[in-house]
Structures are given as C-alpha cells and as structure tokens.
Amino acid sequence: MFTGIVEEMGTVRALDGHEGGTRFSIAATTVLGGTQLGDSITVDGVCLTVTDLVADGFTVGLSPETLQRSNLGERTVGDRVNLERSLAAGARMGGHYVQGHVDGVARVVETRPEGDSLRMWFSAPTALLPYIVEKGYISIDGASLTITERQRECFGVALVAYTRQMIVLPTKPVGATVNIEVDVIAKYVESLLEGRFERGR
C-alpha cells in the first residue's frame, strides 16, 4: 500500500529487454533508505518489486502485464520517474490509499498556468470515467491528486507550486501519457452493490 506522496524523482539508468519482460534500473537516493531486496517501490505509480540494490540505485522487473497496463514501456534512459516506498505501519497518511495497480493510461490534453499553480487536463479511458469525480482522489504517475473538475471524457487537476517541484508531471507536454489509478474504495462499493443486486434478482 502507498499514499501517493512522491518521495523523490529518480532517473532511468538502464533498460534491458529480454524474453518475457524488461529489467529497469533506476538511479535514486531517498527511497533506498531501509529498502531491501523484495520490497515494493512504485515507479510512476506502478508497484514493482526490487530485484537488485546498489549504493545509488535499484533494479525492478517489468512483466508483459505491466507493460500492457502502464506506460512504462515508453521510458528511455535519462527519463525522470516518480518514486515512493510502500507505507510503513504507523506512518502518517498524507495522500490517499494507492495500491500501485494502474487502472489505465490517460493523456495530457491541456496545461495552463494559474497564478503560482498549474492546471492540467487529461483524457481518460471511458471505462474509468465513472470512478473519476470532482473533489475525489486520483493517482497520476503515482502522485495523489485531487480532481478539480470532470467534463465528459476529460478531468482536471491543479498543481500548487510545491507539488510542481516534487513530481515529474508538470514537465509533460500535451499528448504525453500518464498512468492513472482511480480510488479503490469506489471500485469496492461498486462490486458490493453489484453483488447485492444480483442476489436480489
């Protein structure tokens, strides 16, 4: 489990494609603290298992499923990525419950400065739109953000100055893809209601 509070921006150091998946090496510092082999770290919102550790970075494996569900297959050496370690017991919950299980890929459709903030709009897969509601939570590339509006197939967020310095998202141009994970609570509610309606038939 994660919170969507990005701890640092790492840098893609190497990509090693092989039959059945891809090895992904990332330069980092902060997220290495206390991390051991087998631990989970989200990379741009995708929960991945640490398979190798060195003094200034770590390696994870990307399965075909991960490459199909996320945009990590688009990354190249030198790209920046958002990183977060899994939530420790007793730690403060600064964002919202993020599983690191990406629901789909959205696309940046507009960006606009607004004072010291940046407004951004995204197009989302139709199947995910029912879970995207104004003032609700969403994870975008692993960052916990509040939805400011939703209109038909698009939704918007506002990035305050501090957030803009801490995550990769503000550097993404119109047309770029992002990983999104909707609020899992909404999906559980839907599943429970579907079961109740089916039993009532």
Secondary structure, 3 states (H helix, E strand, C coil): CECCCCCEEEEEEEEEEECCEEEEEEECCHHHCCCCCCCEEEECCEEEEEEEEECCEEEEEECHHHHHHCCHHHCCCCCEEEEEECCCCCCCCCCCCECCCCCEEEEEEEEEEECCEEEEEEECCHHHHHHCCCCCEEEECCEEEEEEEEECCEEEEEECHHHHHHCCHHHCCCCCEEEEEECHHHHHHHHHHHHHHHHCC
